[in-house]
């Protein structure tokens, strides 16, 4: 089996998480400068087989799209054009940043470590991927 790759797309940084080859466990992979995301993905796909991209879908409490969806739409279109053989699924990402921050507290990270926004993005991508795996 191939891996599933989740992306918590952001204006500055994109958090990335990936499954194992059996698609059982979601793990944080890294955080990439959003300007470099396509070169990162191209290099990653040369080494690893990925069968699906899961991209976070930011929504407001009333279930409408959030403002950041305007940034994500063009990204998804380019993702589909660049890697046409890999489908894209969306997962509601409401509260993932808060959940990521709470998991950092729960795991005992010091205050200075919890201020690492790149780590929050990576953990958020992992939560998005775990949500997808549970819904599958």
N, C-alpha and C positions, 0 to 999 in steps of 0.2 A: 504494500500500500504506500501511497504518497502522503506527505505531510499536508496539514492545513495551516495556513499562515494568516494571522490576524493583525490588523493595522488600526491603531488608534491615531488617525490622521489629525495633525494640528498645523497651524499656520507656521510655527517655528520648528517643532519637533514632531516626529512620528514614532510612537511606541510600537514595537513589534514583538509578537509572541508566536510560538509555533507548537504544533503537536509532535509527539513521537510518531514513528512510522505506522504504528497500529491505531493512531488517532484516539488514544485513551487519555493521555496526560497533556495538559497545556502548560507550557513553560515560557517565561519571559526570555526573549532572545537578545534584544538590544533596543536602543533608541537612536534614531538617525536624524540628522539635520534634514528637514523636509525638502530642501533644495537638492539633496543628494539621494532621495528615496529611489528613483528609478535606476540609478547606477548601482545602488546597493542590491535592489531586487534582481537586476540582470545578473550580477555576480553570484548572488545566492542561488538563483535558479540554474546556474551552470554546475553547481555542486550538489544541490538537493532537488528531489522531485516534489513538486507542490501541486496538489490537485484542486485546491480551492483557496480563494482569498476571502476572508471575513473582514468586513470594514464596519466600524462603529457607526451607528446612526443616531446623531444627537437629536433628542426631542425635548420639547417643553412639557411641563406637567399636564397640559391639556391635550397632549399627544400630537401636537403640530410640530413641524420641523423647526429646529432652532436656527438662529442666524448663521451659525457655522456650517450649516448644510450647503450654503451657497459656495463655500470653499471646497467642500468635499465632492460635490457633483462633478466639477471639471476634472478632479483627480481620478474619480472612478472611470470617467469616460476615457481618459488617457491610459489608465490601467488596463481597461478592456481592449483598447487599440494596440497597446504595447505587448500584451500577453493574451491574445485572443482565444487561446485554447484553455485558459484557466478561468472558470466562472467566478463571479463575485456574489457573495451573499451579504446581507446587511443584518446587524444585530443592534437592538436598542441599547444605547450606551448611557442612559440616564444613571446618574449616581456613581458611575465607575470611578471617577476621580476621588470622590469621598470614600468609596469602599477601598480604593488603593491606599489612601492616606491612613484609613483606620487599620488596614492590614499591616502597614508599617509600624504603627503604634503597638498593635498586638504582638508583633514579632520582636519588639524591644529595641527598635532603632532609636538612636539618640536624636534629639531635636534637630541638630545640624544635618544629620543624614536624611531626616524627613523633609528637609527643605530642598532636596535634590529633585527638581521637577522632571528631569529625564527619567529618574527611577519611577516616579508616579506615572508617567506616560507608559513605561514598559509594563508596570503592574496593571494599569488600566487595560492595555491590550490583552494581557493574560486573562483578566476578568471577562472581557468581551469574548475571548475564545472559549473559556469555560462555559459561559452562557450558551454559546452556539452548541457545544458538545452536549450539554444537558438537554437542549431542545431537539436535538437530532433524532 
